[in-house]
Amino acid sequence: MGFRPEEFFREVTLRFCSSLDINTAMQRCFEYLQTVLPVDGMFLDILDLQLGAIRRIAYVSAHDTPRLAEIIPLPADVWAWAQNFHEPVIIDSTTSNPMERKIAEFTKNEGNSDLSLPLHIEGKKIGVLILRANGDKIYRKEHADLIREVAEPIAIALSNALAHQELLHLRDVLLDDNRFLQRELSPGNTDAIIGGGSGLRNVMEQVNQVAALNNTVLLLGETGVGKEIIANAIHYGSVRRSGPFIKVNCGAIPESLIDSELFGHEKGAFTGALTEKRGRFERADGGTLFLDEIGELPPQAQVRLLRVLQTRELERVGGTKSIPIDIRIIAATHRNLEQMIIEGRFREDLWFRINVFPIFIPPLRQRREDIPALTRHLVQIKSRELGLVTVPAIAPGALDRLTNYDWPGNVRELQNMVERELIRYRGGYLTFESLASSPDSKKEKALPDTERGRLKPVSLDEAMAQHIRKAIAFTKGRINGAGGAAELLRINPSTLRSRMEKLGVKRT
């Protein structure tokens, strides 16, 4: 070896510390080592304590030789030996040490000589640098003594590179989370709940009871009643409000992807899994996960969800490591889960887990008193979204028309109706006359002839006569004075008598 040891130390150190990219640093160092040592390949391994395996993180070679596996699991005795050797070791086919022969089998050393240099930081072993040369008995004691001198700078370079990789990984996780949450956030998450003091009063009382706790909540109600808005109220009213609020529509994810989407996957878990992926459960850690349409979950996903609810741990697809999570589950469905249990389409044990605190959200037709306020609120919101300079006024009588409609699509249908009316708006008032042309508003056409006859409009005189009769009946025949029919109808008593005579309405 015709070179000075101090030159060797300087050149190896400079090259290994020249880049935070470990593959680049390895390549630069390898090019120098080829000029001073017999070396045909070089490996950099770390000890994966969780897997009990050698993890190969970098590799360079003078030849286009097949690359060894990135993860090499070891039996317990070999793993213990790998953790505890602290001096350079030379291994080839002439090795007599039984443990060294075992390690040679796992590293596919046959026909080669390996010089393994353990790397330590502050007394803790972090990895191994392996020089490989073709043939037996290539490396000697002077080679081991020389490479030992650069163990410390190589270990420092490896530690810095690993720390840099971890920082890059954390940066990518944060960027990924940011993109994901920006996609998930929708306008109106913090909007006030219209009807909280009227038609939804009972619902909001239950929300206030349960929000501060940590138990699972099940929201029940027809499609479009606003289950997501109630889930928002529970999350933002809880101590988890500063954590993530992740939403999943279980019916919108293909069955083949549901496990990966919810629970994540490891790199190489299946074709196309080029990198590891955190699922929605991991993204919701420290916050709330909203599982909308939970009745659409396939059986296998129900099993995995049950395990997460029981253990508060999950395993990614293709993984073996349990990942602890701290989340609150809010589930929602418009289906009859109890009937699905009878039919064998939903697990009974999962039902018991999620049905801790059920909240039923009534349909819009059962809280008609909320429709005027909801309509005004939606007109304000949708006008901003559509870029209208001024918010149109609602025509007199239009709110009565909306209130008398049954709204089979609930709040979602009302929202669509408002948006459609604003798109057609050309000045004046919002009349919502398009409600008459709505497919759902024409359902009376399918009614029997007898029912249609009963709904046939009457003349204005007959309508007025019916209204006066109701007023007189309500006041028990009294026309004059406080509480009389004239006061109730807000007309002069003599005018009321004149109309009664004209329309043939009798006092009793």
C-alpha positions in Angstrom: 0.0 0.0 0.0 2.1 2.9 -1.3 0.4 5.8 0.4 0.5 7.6 3.7 -2.2 6.7 6.3 -2.9 10.4 7.0 -3.7 10.8 3.3 -6.0 7.8 3.4 -7.8 9.2 6.4 -8.2 12.7 4.8 -9.4 11.4 1.4 -12.0 8.9 2.8 -13.3 11.5 5.3 -13.6 14.3 2.7 -15.5 12.0 0.3 -17.8 10.4 2.9 -18.7 13.9 4.3 -19.0 15.6 0.9 -22.7 15.0 0.5 -25.8 14.4 2.7 -27.0 12.0 0.0 -25.6 8.8 1.2 -25.5 7.2 -2.3 -23.5 10.1 -3.7 -21.0 10.0 -0.8 -20.6 6.2 -1.1 -19.9 6.5 -4.8 -17.2 9.2 -4.3 -15.5 7.2 -1.5 -15.7 4.0 -3.6 -13.9 5.6 -6.5 -11.0 6.5 -4.2 -10.9 3.2 -2.3 -10.5 1.3 -5.6 -7.2 3.1 -6.1 -5.7 2.0 -2.8 -7.5 -1.3 -1.7 -8.8 -4.5 -3.3 -12.5 -3.7 -3.5 -15.2 -4.7 -6.1 -18.3 -3.6 -4.1 -19.2 -1.6 -1.0 -22.3 -1.9 1.2 -23.6 0.4 3.9 -26.1 -1.4 6.3 -27.9 -0.2 9.4 -29.4 -2.4 12.1 -33.2 -2.2 12.2 -34.0 -2.9 15.8 -37.8 -3.1 15.2 -37.4 -5.8 12.5 -34.4 -7.6 13.9 -32.8 -7.3 10.5 -30.0 -5.7 8.5 -31.4 -2.9 6.3 -29.2 -2.1 3.3 -29.4 1.6 2.6 -26.6 2.1 0.0 -24.6 0.0 -2.4 -22.0 0.6 -5.1 -20.1 -1.9 -7.3 -17.4 -1.9 -9.9 -19.4 -4.5 -11.9 -23.1 -4.8 -12.9 -23.7 -7.4 -10.3 -27.2 -8.4 -8.9 -28.1 -6.2 -5.9 -28.8 -7.9 -2.6 -32.1 -7.6 -0.8 -32.7 -4.3 1.0 -33.8 -6.0 4.2 -32.1 -9.2 5.5 -33.9 -10.8 8.4 -31.6 -12.6 10.8 -32.2 -15.5 13.3 -32.0 -14.5 17.0 -28.4 -15.8 17.5 -27.0 -14.2 14.3 -28.8 -10.9 15.2 -27.3 -10.9 18.7 -23.8 -11.5 17.1 -24.4 -8.7 14.5 -25.2 -6.3 17.4 -22.2 -7.1 19.5 -19.1 -7.3 17.2 -17.1 -4.1 17.6 -13.9 -4.7 15.6 -13.4 -5.2 11.9 -14.1 -8.8 10.8 -12.8 -10.6 7.7 -15.2 -13.3 6.3 -14.6 -15.6 3.3 -15.2 -19.3 2.5 -12.2 -20.3 4.6 -13.8 -18.8 7.8 -14.0 -21.4 10.6 -16.1 -19.3 13.0 -19.6 -20.9 12.9 -21.4 -17.5 13.5 -19.3 -15.9 10.8 -20.2 -18.7 8.4 -23.9 -18.2 9.2 -23.7 -14.5 8.4 -21.9 -15.3 5.2 -25.0 -17.4 4.1 -27.4 -14.5 4.7 -25.2 -11.9 2.9 -24.5 -14.2 -0.1 -20.7 -14.1 0.5 -19.9 -17.3 -1.4 -16.7 -16.9 -3.6 -16.0 -13.4 -2.1 -14.1 -11.8 0.7 -15.9 -9.3 3.0 -14.2 -6.8 5.3 -16.9 -5.6 7.8 -16.3 -2.4 9.7 -18.7 -1.7 12.6 -19.8 2.0 13.0 -20.5 3.5 16.4 -21.7 6.9 17.6 -21.1 7.6 21.3 -20.7 3.9 22.0 -24.0 3.0 20.2 -23.7 0.8 17.1 -25.6 2.3 14.2 -24.4 0.3 11.2 -21.8 -1.6 9.3 -19.6 -0.7 6.3 -18.7 -3.7 4.2 -16.0 -3.9 1.5 -16.3 -6.8 -0.8 -13.6 -8.3 -3.1 -14.0 -11.2 -5.5 -12.2 -14.3 -4.4 -11.0 -15.8 -1.1 -8.3 -14.6 1.2 -8.2 -11.1 -0.3 -8.3 -9.1 2.9 -5.5 -9.2 5.5 -5.0 -7.7 8.9 -3.3 -4.6 7.6 -6.4 -3.8 5.5 -8.6 -4.2 8.7 -6.2 -1.9 10.7 -6.3 0.7 7.9 -10.1 0.8 7.5 -10.5 0.9 11.3 -8.9 4.4 11.3 -11.8 5.9 9.3 -14.6 4.3 11.3 -15.4 7.4 13.3 -15.8 9.9 10.4 -17.8 7.4 8.4 -20.1 6.8 11.4 -20.6 10.6 11.7 -21.3 10.9 8.0 -23.8 8.1 8.2 -25.5 9.6 11.3 -25.8 13.0 9.5 -27.2 11.4 6.4 -29.8 9.4 8.3 -30.8 12.5 10.2 -31.1 14.4 6.9 -33.2 11.7 5.4 -35.5 11.8 8.4 -35.9 15.6 8.1 -36.8 15.2 4.4 -39.3 12.5 5.3 -40.9 14.7 7.9 -41.0 17.6 5.5 -42.7 15.4 2.9 -45.2 14.2 5.5 -46.0 17.8 6.5 -46.4 18.9 2.8 -48.5 15.8 2.2 -50.7 16.6 5.1 -51.1 20.2 4.0 -52.1 19.2 0.5 -54.5 16.6 1.9 -56.2 18.9 4.3 -56.5 21.7 1.7 -58.3 19.2 -0.5 -60.5 18.0 2.3 -61.5 21.3 3.7 -64.7 22.6 2.3 -66.4 26.0 2.7 -68.9 26.3 5.5 -67.1 24.1 8.1 -67.5 26.9 10.7 -70.9 28.1 9.6 -73.5 28.5 12.3 -76.0 25.6 12.4 -79.4 27.0 11.3 -82.2 25.6 13.4 -80.1 25.0 16.4 -82.6 26.9 18.5 -85.7 25.5 16.8 -86.0 22.4 14.7 -82.6 21.1 15.7 -82.8 22.1 19.3 -82.8 18.6 20.6 -80.0 17.6 18.3 -77.8 20.5 19.5 -78.5 19.7 23.1 -77.1 16.2 22.5 -74.2 17.6 20.6 -73.4 19.9 23.6 -73.6 16.9 25.9 -71.2 14.7 24.0 -68.8 17.1 22.3 -66.5 17.5 25.4 -66.2 13.7 25.9 -64.1 11.3 23.9 -66.7 8.5 23.0 -67.7 7.3 19.6 -70.8 9.0 18.2 -73.2 7.6 15.6 -75.2 10.1 13.5 -78.5 8.8 11.9 -80.7 10.4 9.4 -81.7 10.5 5.8 -79.3 11.5 3.0 -78.8 15.3 2.9 -80.0 16.2 6.4 -76.6 17.7 7.4 -74.8 14.9 9.2 -71.4 16.3 8.2 -72.3 19.7 9.7 -73.3 18.0 13.0 -70.0 16.1 13.0 -68.2 19.4 12.5 -70.0 20.8 15.5 -68.9 17.9 17.7 -65.3 18.1 16.6 -65.0 21.9 17.0 -66.8 21.8 20.3 -64.3 19.3 21.7 -60.8 19.4 23.2 -59.6 18.0 19.9 -60.6 21.1 18.0 -57.0 22.0 17.3 -56.3 18.6 15.8 -57.2 17.3 12.3 -60.8 16.6 11.3 -60.6 14.0 8.6 -63.6 13.0 6.5 -64.2 9.7 4.7 -67.1 8.8 2.5 -67.0 5.0 2.9 -69.3 4.5 -0.1 -67.1 6.6 -2.5 -63.9 4.5 -2.2 -63.6 1.3 -4.3 -63.6 -1.9 -2.3 -60.1 -2.8 -3.6 -58.7 0.5 -2.2 -60.6 0.8 1.1 -58.0 -0.9 3.3 -55.1 1.1 1.9 -57.1 4.4 2.0 -58.2 3.9 5.7 -55.2 2.1 7.2 -52.3 3.0 4.8 -49.8 0.6 3.3 -46.1 -0.1 3.3 -43.8 0.2 0.4 -44.1 -2.8 -1.8 -47.3 -4.1 -0.1 -48.9 -4.5 -3.6 -48.3 -3.6 -7.2 -48.1 0.1 -7.5 -47.2 0.7 -3.8 -44.0 2.5 -4.6 -43.8 4.4 -1.3 -45.3 4.0 2.1 -48.6 5.8 2.6 -50.3 6.9 5.8 -54.1 6.1 5.8 -56.9 8.3 7.0 -56.7 6.9 10.6 -53.0 8.0 10.9 -53.8 11.4 9.4 -56.5 11.9 12.1 -54.2 11.1 15.0 -54.9 13.6 17.8 -58.2 14.7 16.2 -61.4 13.2 14.8 -62.2 10.8 12.0 -65.6 11.1 10.4 -66.7 7.9 8.7 -69.7 8.9 6.6 -71.9 6.1 5.2 -70.3 3.5 7.4 -72.9 1.0 6.3 -71.1 0.8 2.9 -67.9 -0.6 4.4 -67.1 -4.1 3.0 -66.8 -7.0 5.5 -63.0 -7.1 5.6 -62.7 -3.4 6.3 -65.4 -3.8 9.1 -63.1 -6.4 10.8 -60.1 -4.0 10.6 -62.1 -1.1 11.9 -63.4 -3.2 14.8 -59.8 -4.0 15.8 -58.8 -0.4 15.7 -61.8 0.6 17.9 -60.9 -2.2 20.4 -57.1 -1.7 20.6 -56.6 1.9 19.3 -53.8 0.4 17.2 -53.6 -0.4 13.5 -51.3 -2.2 11.0 -50.7 -0.8 7.5 -51.4 -3.1 4.6 -48.3 -5.2 4.1 -46.9 -4.2 7.5 -46.3 -6.1 10.7 -45.8 -3.1 13.1 -48.7 -2.0 15.3 -49.1 1.8 15.2 -50.8 3.4 18.2 -53.4 6.1 17.3 -55.3 8.7 19.4 -58.5 9.5 17.5 -62.2 10.0 18.1 -64.6 8.2 15.7 -67.8 9.8 14.5 -69.8 7.5 12.2 -72.8 8.3 10.1 -75.3 6.4 8.0 -78.7 6.7 6.4 -79.2 2.9 6.4 -80.9 0.7 8.9 -77.8 -1.0 10.4 -79.9 -3.3 12.6 -81.6 -4.7 9.5 -78.3 -5.1 7.8 -77.1 -7.1 10.8 -80.0 -9.5 10.4 -79.2 -9.8 6.7 -75.5 -10.5 7.5 -74.2 -7.4 5.8 -73.0 -5.6 8.9 -71.2 -7.0 11.9 -73.1 -6.9 15.2 -70.0 -6.5 17.3 -69.0 -3.4 15.2 -72.6 -2.1 15.7 -72.2 -2.3 19.5 -68.9 -0.4 19.2 -70.2 2.5 17.2 -73.7 2.8 18.7 -72.5 4.3 22.0 -74.2 7.6 21.6 -76.7 7.7 18.6 -78.0 11.1 17.5 -81.0 11.2 15.1 -81.1 14.2 12.8 -84.7 14.8 11.6 -85.5 15.4 7.9 -86.3 18.9 6.7 -90.0 18.1 6.4 -90.2 17.5 10.1 -88.6 20.9 10.9 -90.3 23.2 8.4 -89.9 26.1 10.8 -86.2 26.1 9.9 -86.8 26.4 6.1 -87.1 30.3 5.9 -83.9 30.9 7.9 -82.0 28.1 6.0 -83.1 29.6 2.7 -81.9 33.1 3.6 -78.6 31.7 4.8 -78.1 29.7 1.6 -79.0 32.7 -0.5 -76.2 34.6 1.3 -73.6 31.8 0.9 -74.4 30.9 -2.7 -74.5 34.6 -3.8 -70.9 35.0 -2.6 -69.8 31.7 -4.2 -71.4 32.8 -7.6 -69.8 36.3 -7.4 -73.1 38.3 -7.2 -72.5 41.9 -6.3 -75.7 42.2 -4.3 -77.7 39.5 -2.5 -81.1 39.2 -4.1 -84.3 39.6 -2.0 -86.8 36.8 -1.7 -90.3 37.6 -3.1 -93.3 37.7 -0.7 -94.9 34.3 -0.6 -91.9 32.4 -1.9 -90.9 31.2 1.5 -94.4 29.8 2.1 -94.0 27.9 -1.2 -90.7 26.4 0.0 -92.0 25.7 3.5 -95.0 23.7 2.1 -92.8 21.5 0.0 -91.7 18.1 1.5 -88.0 18.2 0.4 -87.2 14.5 -0.1 -83.6 15.5 -0.7 -83.5 17.5 2.5 -81.1 20.4 3.0 -79.0 19.3 0.0 -82.0 19.6 -2.3 -82.8 23.0 -0.8 -79.2 24.1 -1.4 -79.4 23.0 -5.1 -82.7 24.8 -5.5 -81.2 28.0 -4.2 -78.2 27.7 -6.4 -80.4 27.0 -9.5 -82.6 30.0 -8.7 -79.5 32.3 -8.3 -78.1 31.1 -11.6 -81.4 32.0 -13.3 -81.6 35.3 -11.5 -81.9 38.4 -13.8 -83.0 41.0 -11.4 -86.0 41.6 -9.2 -86.9 39.0 -6.5 -86.2 35.3 -6.1 -89.6 33.7 -6.6 -88.5 30.0 -6.6 -91.1 29.3 -9.3 -88.7 26.6 -10.6 -89.9 24.5 -7.7 -93.0 23.8 -9.7 -90.9 22.2 -12.4 -88.9 20.1 -10.1 -89.3 16.4 -10.7 -90.1 15.8 -7.0 -92.8 18.5 -7.0 -94.7 16.6 -9.7 -95.3 13.5 -7.6 -99.0 14.4 -7.2 -99.5 13.4 -10.9 -99.2 9.8 -9.8 -101.9 10.1 -7.2 -105.3 8.3 -7.7 -108.1 10.3 -9.3 -110.0 10.5 -6.0 -106.9 12.0 -4.3 -106.3 14.4 -7.2 -109.9 15.5 -7.0 -109.6 16.3 -3.3 -106.5 18.5 -4.1 -108.3 20.4 -6.9 -108.0 24.2 -6.2 -111.2 26.0 -5.2 -112.3 29.5 -6.3 -111.1 32.6 -4.4 -114.6 33.2 -3.0 -114.8 29.7 -1.7 -111.3 29.9 -0.2 -112.3 33.2 1.5 -115.6 31.7 2.8 -113.6 28.7 4.3 -111.1 31.0 6.0 -113.9 33.1 7.6 -115.7 30.0 8.8 -112.5 28.9 10.5 -112.1 32.3 12.2 -115.7 32.3 13.4 -115.4 28.7 14.7 -112.2 29.6 16.5 -113.8 32.6 18.2 -117.0 30.6 18.9 -119.2 32.9 16.8 -117.9 36.1 18.3 -117.3 38.9 15.7 -116.9 42.2 17.6 -114.4 43.1 20.4 -111.1 41.8 21.7 -110.5 38.3 20.5 -113.3 38.4 18.0 -113.2 37.2 14.4 -112.9 40.7 12.9 -109.8 41.4 15.1 -108.4 38.0 14.2 -108.8 38.7 10.5 -107.7 42.3 10.9 -110.7 43.9 9.2 -113.6 46.1 10.3 -116.5 44.2 11.9 -119.0 45.8 9.5 -116.9 44.8 6.5 -116.7 41.2 7.9 -120.5 41.0 8.2 -120.9 42.4 4.7 -118.6 39.7 3.3 -120.3 37.0 5.3 -123.6 38.0 3.8 -122.2 38.1 0.3 -120.5 34.7 0.6 -123.3 33.0 2.5 -121.3 32.4 5.6 -123.5 32.0 8.7 -122.5 33.0 12.2 -123.2 29.7 13.8 
